[in-house]
């Protein structure tokens, strides 16, 4: 049962995410002629000229991209989840025409752009949490993210620019400009939905009083500290570097601790998306 649960969880997340994506596409993007990028966007363009079902074209258009996903994103495990996500999304995109109004719920292109990005981005992020993708540009974006470390939001902009440009000729340049807004906001929402809202602070502290600073952090914040040896390149003086991770509200208290223990300390505070392990969220296998 322990081995079966992660698989059931993943496919449940993929199903939920595909449904949310389909709702965003049908309720906001298609009525406003906002090409959503990737295979979905190309399918919208073809549908505009031929009337062919968007869902069917999404499914057919993703077939050649499965080979790339197999090669770069995890082989059999990837292809099964992605094929399931694409098939579910394709079916729902066409099936939702039976229950959702074809004209959407608003004729305001800005509202359609922003809400389409929000809803679709949440759907994308949930699919990612299920260890799958929605095919199309998602495959190319994740390859760029894993191969070159390019953030997913930037990857979307890179791989979908050609679709948006083509949409300008088909739907009009006003719609294409709003589609760019949709694409950008959707990428940010996708990252947030897939990685979570847990933003933490990392601190590097160079001090001549490492024991005192560490003890105060232990007692006041109840946070762990890692001691790293360091040496100034210019002065040649050896100093101990403290590394610790705190929550955002604890940042000011950490500054006060360091200032009171060693006013001459040098401190750098950075930002991390997530902290897993003792004192933070549990490091569960995904």
C-alpha positions, 0 to 999 in steps of 0.5 A: 500500500505504501508503494501504491499510494504515491502513484495514486497521489500522482495520478490524482494530482494530474487529473485535477491539474488537467481539469483546471487547465481545461477549465481555464482554456475553455472559460477564459482563453478560447473565448477571448482568442488568446493563444495559450502557447505550445500545442494548445495555442497551435490547436487554437489557431488551427481550430479558428480556421478549420473548426477541428476539435481543439482537444483532438488536435492537442492529443495528435500534436503531442505525439511527436513530443513524447519521444523527447520526453522519453529521452530527457525526462525520465523514460517510462515513468515520464511518458506514462504520466505525460500521456495520461495528462495529455489524454485527460486534458484533451478529453476534458477540453472537448467535453467541457463544451457541453457544460461551459458557455462557449462565450465564456463568462466575460468579454473583457480581454484583460480579465480573460487574460489574467484569470486564464493565466491564473487558472491555467497556471494553477493547473500546470503546477498541480500537474507538475506536482504529480510528476507529469507535464501537460505535454507540448511546450511543457516538455520543452520547458522542463527540458530547458529547466533540467538541462540548463537550469532555466526557470520554468517561467523563462522557459515558457517565454522562450518556447512559446514566442513563435506561437504568440507571434503567429497568433498576432497574424491570425487573431490580431496584435491586441490579442497577441499582446494580451496573450504575452501577459497571459503567458508570463503570469501563467509561468509565475503562477505555475512555479508558485503552484509547483514549488509552493509559497514557502520562501525562507531566508539563508544567512552567511555570517562571518564573525570573530565571535562564532560561539557566541553568535551560534549560542544566541541563535540556538537559544533565541530562534531554536535554529541550527547553525553550520560552521564553515572554515574561511580565510580572507583573501586580502587579509589572510585572517582566518574566520569562522563562517556561520550558515543558517536558515530561518523563516522570513519573520525571523530575519529581523531577530537574526540581525539583532542577535548578530549585531548584539554579539558582534557589531563588526560581523559581516552578514549576507542574507539570501532567499531560498524557495524551500527548506526541507528537513529538521525544523522545517517541512519534512523531507518526504520522498516524491 
